[in-house]
Amino acid sequence: MKIKKGDDPIHKIPTREQVELIRRQYPVGTRIILNHMDDSQAPPPGTKGTVAYVDDIGQIGVKWDTGSSLSLIPGVDSFSKEPAPEKAKHKRSSSLER
């Protein structure tokens, strides 16, 4: 099967609506965990980072905890959001209950 340039996800430019969806899914400050990136400059799998921006073609700019900055391409690179830390639950003291 021959792949046309426009069919290749690396060369496919997302619509404005798709970029806005990516921005809502990955707002600035979101913590990311890298699973796999096919790039010689990529940090190792398991590296964590923080979303710095989403550009106009939907690439997610990440400041990696290793000190590097390298963008993720949704649909090409494999990554996930770091689970949010659980907030401490305050247990009511039985002496306050009536």
N, C-alpha and C positions, 0 to 999 in steps of 0.2 A: 504494500500500500504506500502510495506516495503522499507525503505530507506537504500541503501548501503552506506558504509563509504565513498566511492569515490564520491557519488552523493550529499552528504551534503556540502553546500557551505562553511561551516566552515573548512572542511577538504580538500577542493579542492585547490590545489596549482596552481596558474596561470602560464602560460608560460612566458618565457623571454620577448616575444613581448607584452604580456598583461601588464607586470610590466612596460615596457618602456612607454606604452600608459598611464598608471596611472601617471607615473612621468611627462609626458608632460602635462597631464590634471591638475595636482596638484603640480606645481613646489614649491620649498622651498620659503616661504614667502607668499604663497596664504592664504587668509583669509577664514575661514570655519565657518559655523553655524551648530551646532548640532541639529538635529530634534529628533532622538531617538537612544539610544544604550542600548541593553539588557545586562547590566553589573552593578553590585552593586557599583562599583567604578566610574561609569559614572557621568560626570557633568550633571546638569539639562538641559532639552531641551531649546534651545535658546541660550545656552552658545556659545561664539565665541572663536576662537583660530587661531593659525598660524601654517601652515605646517612647520615642522622642517626637515623631510626626508620622503622618501618612501623606505622601506626595500626591500630585495630581494624576498620576498613572497608577495609583493604588499600592505602591510599594511602601512597606512599613519600615521606617527608619528606627533602628534599635541601637541603644547605647548598651553594649554588652558589659557584664560585670568584669570581664577580662581587661577592659579598658579600650577595646576596639569599637568601631561603629561600622555596621554593615547592614544594609537593608534586606528585608525578607520580601519574597515575591509570593503572595498568596496563590495557591494552586500549583506552585512549582516547588517551593521549599516546604519542609515538614516541621511544624512547630505547634505549640499549644499555649494556652494561658496558664499561668501559675495559679493554682487554687488560692483563693483569698484566705488569709489566716482566720481561724475561728475566733470570734470575739468571746471573751470570758463571760460566762453566764453567771449572773448574780443570783444565788440561792437565798430565798427569803428565810430569815431566821424564824424558827418555830415560836420563839418568844414574842415575836411581833404579830403573829396571827391570832385572831380572836376566835 
